[in-house]
Amino acid sequence: MTAVDDIDQLNEQCHLASGEFLKGNPEPVKKLWSHREDVSLANPLWTSRAWDKVTKTIEHASSSAR
């Protein structure tokens, strides 16, 4: 598999995960994120650091998207 194939596969995963996220299912999006304790999430609405807080933020955002 080439680097281009890897990027294409990641792009497809992101596209499918986004669709699920908008339906209220955050699990595919959460699988794409690092689960390390040094992970950060920052956007205009929420900022979170550490996986336990990031996962809660992703879940809240997904439930708000419905």
N, C-alpha and C positions, 0 to 999 in steps of 0.2 A: 504494500500500500504506500502511495506517495504522500508527501506533505499536502498536496492539493486535495487528494482523496480524504485525508484526515480533516482538513478544513471543511470540505463539502459535507462530511458526515456530522461534524460538530454543528455546522449551520443548520442542517436538517433537524438535529436533536433540539436545537434552540427554537426553531420554528414550531415544532410539535409541542415542546414544553410551554411555549408562550400561549398556544391555543388552549391547552389544558389549564394553565394558570388563569386565563380569562373566564374559564368555566367554573372556577372555584377550586381547582385541584392543584395545589402547590407542589406536590411530590416530584414531578418531573423537573421542575425548576430547581428544587432543593438538591437533586442529584447532580446538577451541573456545577454547584458551588463547592468550594473547598470546605471541608468539615473541620479544619484545624482551628485551634483557639485564637489564632491571630487573624482570622478572616474579618473583613470589614464590608459593610454595605452602606453606601451613601447615595442619596438622591435628594431631590428638592423636598420630599415629604418626610423621610425617615433616615436616621443614621443609627447604625448598630455596629458593635464590635463583639467578637467572640461568637462561636457557632450557636450556642444556646439562645442568644439574643437575635442573631441574624435569622435563624429558623422561625422564631416567633414573628419577626417583622415580615418575612416572606409569607407566612400563613395569614397574617392580618391583612396584608396587601391583597392577597388572592381572594380572601373573603369579601373585601371591599370592592373588588373588580366585578363581582356578579351583578 
